[in-house]
Amino acid sequence: MEFRDLVMVLSDFGLWEKVAGCYEGENYLGDEFLEEHIRKYSTSDKLIIRAIVGIYHGRRLVSFYELYRFLDGENTEKLIKWWRQDFTIGK
């Protein structure tokens, strides 16, 4: 997954604008900054953000159980779609 993939995947969920402030260009400002930045959002949005950012940075920020429990059908389908594409554009 490249930075452009991260942006595209989060944009597909309508979440890039919510997390863009956690990056200076491609430089990540850190997990603690991310958590502070997203704390006001819905549980579903936070889980998707944590999952995608975690994949990009190779960190475990969310569990499958949390995703299963809190994502609605539409977001689950989007996550499956991106998973099948290895979270990259153009596959």
N, C-alpha and C positions, 0 to 999 in steps of 0.2 A: 504494500500500500504506500503510495506516495502522497505528498501533501495535497496535491490537486484532487486525489481520490477522497481524502478526508473531507475536503471542502465540498465536493460533489455529493458524497453520501449524506453528510449532515444537511446539505441544502435540500436534498430530496425529501428529507423529513421536516423541512422548514425550520431547522435548528442552527444553521451556521451562524446566522446573525446573533443568536443567543450566546455563542461560544467564541466568536471571532475576537472578542476583547481579551481572550486568554492566550492570544498569539501576537507576537510582534514579528510580522512576516511569517516565516516558518518556525520561529523560535517559540517554544512552549514555555509559559510562565510558571508551570508546575501544578501538581495535583491539589495542593492546598488552595491556590488561587482559583482553580477551576471550581472547587467545592463552594467557596465563598461566592463566586460569580453566579453559580446556578442554583443556589439554595432556595430562591423564591419561585422557581418553576415547578410545574406539576411533577409528580413522581414518575410518570411515564416519560416526560421529556428528559428528566435527569437520568433515568436509566438508559435511554437511547444514547444520550451524550456520553455517559460514562462508558458504555459498551464500545462505541465507535472510537472514542479517544483512547480507550484502553487497548483496543486492537492496534491502532496506529502507533502507540508508544510502547507496546509490548508489556502492558501492565494489566493486572486483574483489578478492575474498578467496579465490577458488577458480576452477579452470579446468574447462571441460567435460571435458577429458581425465581429470582426477582423478576427477570424478564418474563417468564411464564406467568407469574402471578399478576403482574401489573400492566402488561401491554395489551392493547385492544387488538382485534383481528386485523385491521388495516395496517397498523404498525408492525405487527408480527409478520404479515405477508411481505412488507417492504424489507424487513430485516432478513427474511429468508431469501428474497430476491438478491440482495447485496451479498449475502453469504455465498450463494451459488456462483456469484461473479468474483469471488475472492476479495470483495470490497474494493474492486478496482473498476475504472471506467473502461468500456470497450471490450468486455468479454462476453 
